[in-house]
């Protein structure tokens, strides 16, 4: 992926999307932060599949002082996310949450059984609310028309799937 900063977009950058087209992406906007989240989560996926997980490292890659911190990055994406704007593809975030983050947390439970409690406490502190990670996932899910599947399997109680029309 090549990047350059065009003169006409000082607060954005251009990237080549798999060699097919160029797109202006506002710096620190939803798409930019989501790209960073995807890159960071690839590392975490390798980490959890390596078999070398440690309790302290689990916390660091989720919300520690290091460079990865995918829960912090998710919260950054969420804060840049305009739920009302049809320009943002909300399904890609929901897909990442369901197919990447939740399986990562599930795998981390092998080493850190209370990881969900730690994540929820962190989310509540960072968002200054009583919302848990599952509450934030529900927010994203509720704004995705026709979104279904995957989430029910990870929630504590079965979640009825609905067919919302766009």
Beta strands, then each sheet from edge to edge (+ up, - down):
strand 1: 3-4
strand 2: 12-17
strand 3: 21-26
sheet 1: 1+ 2- 3+
end
